[in-house]
Amino acid sequence: MFNSSSITEFLLLAFADTRELQLLHFCLFLGIYLAALLGNGLIITAIACDHRLHTPMYFFLFNLSLLDLGSISTTLPKAMANSLWDTRAISYWGCAAQVFLFVALISAEYFLLTIMAYDRYVAICKPLHYGTLLGSRACVRMAAAAWGSGFLYALLHTAHTFSIPLCQGNALDQFFCEIPQILKLSCSDIDYLRKAGLIVLSVCLFFLCFVFIVLSYVQIFRAVLRMPSEQGRHKAFSTCLSHLAVVSLFISTAMVVYLKPPSISSPSLDLVMAVVYSVVPPAVNPLIYSMRNQELKNALKKLIQWILHHQQ
């Protein structure tokens, strides 16, 4: 019999049982992690160094890349270290820190993507008011609100999760500390009212942001389709497609993980789905934004040329 006061560590789910497959997973995730670091790092540096990118859209993209770097760095390095050293252990407080940071960064990213939808709405539907509604102070306040709300939301969830008595052992069916997996270890006499309150809060926040994003894009598409110039329509669509692709990737992967029927749930499927929603978006987002954005591509090209020139 376990209880939460006696647990000093949790055991994470291993990617493989054989040493060869563990090292293969380590190399695979090391490549993905380095690609995410490189892609997001280049975007952050390019936006910071190029004054032509000091606009609201790129300011929010700068914050998005920071959040992507943070979220993938919260889960993947520990999983890689466990594969490399053939261990499954993570300390109790290390698990709590991982839960807090992952929930905070993922939540802040969702709030930021909602703000970015508002940015695109104002840019296309109210271009004459863009400078007024999205001045530098307003942008900083909105970004700070996204970060602050994410960390406050994570604090509530983390405090609730780690205040629950755990009686079902210390083995988690996931490669990182995830709240649903920790709750599976809880005793039967948990505070259902408090748990229900947090679930209702989560659903309301998710739904409100989702509705705001959908309504923003309904107005954007209506405004774009009324434009007389085909070139103007194409330019307007091109500024929105990258954000829309990132939002779709973020929401679809999260919905597949958390809304799939329990009947098709299994440890191996949950592991694959967790990798998809926690690892793929931070690695793919830089590619999505740089593919269709000529300004960003030019800035990245100049930055890479400058780096190569100074290495010679």
N, C-alpha and C positions, 0 to 999 in steps of 0.2 A: 504493500500500500504506500503510495506517494502522497505527499501534500506539498503545497507551493512553498512552504517555509524550508522544506528539506531538499528541494531541487536546486542544485548549483549549476547545472548545465542542461542543455537540450541536445538531442541527437537528430541531425538533419538527414533528409533522405539522400542516399548516395545515387549518383548518376549511373554507376555500373558496379558490378561485383569483382570483375577481373582487373588486374593491375594495368593491362594493356589498354583496356577501354577507358579506365580512369585517366590515363595519360593522354589518350586521344581526346577525351572531353576537355581536359585542361588546355590542350593546344587549340581546339576549336573555339572555346570561350575566350582564350587569350587573344585570338585573332579578332573576334567580334568586339571585345573590350577595347583593343587598341584602335580598331576602326572607329568606334564611337568616340573615343578620346580625340583622335585626329580630326574627325569630321566636325564635332562640336567645338573643339579647340580652335580650328581654323575659322569657323563662323564667328566665334567670340572675338578673336583677334582682328579679323577683317572689319567687323562692325566698329570695334573700339578705335582702330587706326585710320579708317577712311571717313573723313568728315562728311562726305556725300551720303553716307548711310546713317547719319545722326538724325533720323526721323522716327516718328512714333512706331511705325510698322517694324523697323529694324531694332528699335529699343526693346520691343516686346519679344522679337525673335532672339535677341541677345539673352534675355531672361529665360526664354524657353530652352536655349542650349545649356544654360547654367543648370536648370532643373533636370534636364536629360542627363548631364554629366553626373549630377548628384545621385539621381535615382539608380542608374546602372552601377555606380561605384558603391552603393549601399549593399547590393546583393551579390554581384558577380565576383569581386575579389575574394570574398570568404568562401564561395563555392569552389573557385579555382584552387584556393589554398587547401581546402579539404580534399579535393581530387589529387592534388600533387603530393600531399603528405599522408594520404590514405587514412583519413579520419572523418568523423561525422560530427564532432562535438562543437558546440558554441556555448559560451558562458551564459548564465541567466541574464546578467545585465547587458551582455553583448546582444542577446536576443531582443531585450527590451529596447535597446538603442536602435537596432535594425528595424524593428516594427515602427518605432516613432519616426525615424528619418524617412523610411520608405512611404509610409502613409502621408507624411507631411509633404514630401516632394511630389508624389503622384497627385495629391489633392490640389496642391498649389498649381500644378501644371494644368489640371482640368479647369480651374478658375481662370488661369491665364489664357487658355484657349478660348474661353468665353469672352474675355476682354478683347482678344484679338478679333473675334467675330464682330464685336462692336466697332473696333477700329476700321475694319473693312466696310461696315455699314455706313459709318460717317463719311469715309473717303469717297464712296460711290454715290450714296443717296443724299448727302449734305456736304458736298465738296467746299462750298463757300464758307461753311462754319467749321471746317476741319481744324484750322489753326486755333480757333477759340475753344472748341470742345476738347481737343487733344493737344493742349499746350504741354510744355515740358513738365510743369508742376503737376498737372492732371495725370500725365503718364506715370510719373514717379509714384504718385499716390495710389493709382490703380494697381501698379505692379507690387507696391508694398502691401496693399490690401490682399492681393492674391497670395503672396508669401505668408503674411500674418495669419490669414484665414486657414491656410493649409496647416500651419504649425499648431494653431489652436485646435483645429479639428483632430489632428493627430494626437495631441495631448489628451483630449477627452477619451479617444479610443484606447490609447496605450494605458492610461490610468485605469480604465475599466477592465481591460483584458488582464492586466497583471495584478489586479486586486481580487480576482476570482480564485477560489481554492481549486487546485489541480490534483486529481486523484487517479488519473488513468495512465500514469507513467510519464516519461519525458521524451518519447520518440515522436517526431513530427513527420508527416507524410508530404514533405515539401523540401526543396533545396535551400530555402531561406525561411526565416521566421515570419509566418503569415498568420494573421488573426484567426481566420476560420479554422486553421489546423491547431492552433493553441486552444481554442474553445472546445475542440473535440476531447481535450484532456481534462476538461473541467468536471467537477462533481455534479451530481444531479440537482443539488439544492442551490443553484445559482440564482441571482436576482433577475428574474425574467422581466420585471417591469423596467429596470434600468437598461437591460439588453434591448428590449423592445423600443425604448425611447431613442437609443442610439441608431437602431435600424431605421426608424421613422425619420430621424434627422438626416441620415445618409441618403435615403430614398428621395426626400424632399429636395435636398441640395442638388443631387444628381438630376432630378427631373426639372427643376427650375433652370439650371444651367443649360440643359439639353433643349428645353423649350425656347430659351432666349437665343441659342445658336440657330435653331431651325427658323424662328421668326425673322432673325437678322438676315438669313440667306434667302428667305422668301422675298423680303423687301429688296435685297440686292439683285436677285434675278429679275424681278419686275422692273427695276430701274434700268438694268442693263439691256433688257429686251426692248425698252422704249427708246434706246439710243439710236439716232438716225444713221450714224456712221458704223460700218462693219469693222473698221480698224479700231474705233473706240470701244466697241463691244468686245473685241478680241483682247484688247489691252486690259479692260476691266476684269474680264474673266480670268486672265492669266495671273492677276494679282491675288485672286481669291482661290484658285484651284489648289495651290500648295497648302494653304491653311485648311481647306476643306478636306484634302487628302490626309493630313495629319490628324485632324479631328476624327475622321472616319476610322482611321487605323486605331486611334486611342480608344474610342467608344466601342468599336466592334470587338476588339480583343478582350476588353474588360467584360462586356456583356456575355461573350462566349464562356469566359471563365466562371462568372458568378451567377449566370442565369441558366446554365445547362441543367437538364433534368438529373436528379440524383441517381436515377436508374442507370445512366451511362457513365457514372463517375467511377474512376479507378485510380490508384496511385500513379501508374505510368501515364495515363491520360492527363491527370491533374498536373503532373510534372511538365509535360510537353506544353500544356496551355499556359502554365506559369512562365515558362521560358518565353513563349510567344508574347505575352502582354507585358512582361517586365524587362525583357532584353531587346526584343526586336524594335519597338518604337524609338528608343534613344539612339539606336544604331542607324535606323533608316531615315529618321527625320531630317538630318543634314542633307542627305541625298535628295529627298523630296523637295526641299526648299532651294537647293542649288541648281537643280535640273531646269526649272522653269523661270528662274529669276536672273535676267541678264545683268542687272546691276550687281547682284551678289556674285555672279560668276566672274565678272570683270574684277571685282575687288579681291576675290580669292586668287585669281590668276596673277594679279599684281603682287599680292602677298607672297605667293609661292615663288615668283620670279625674284623678289627681293631676298627671300630666304636663301635661294640657290646662289644668287649673286654674292651674298656675304659669306657663303661657305667656301667659295673659291679662293 
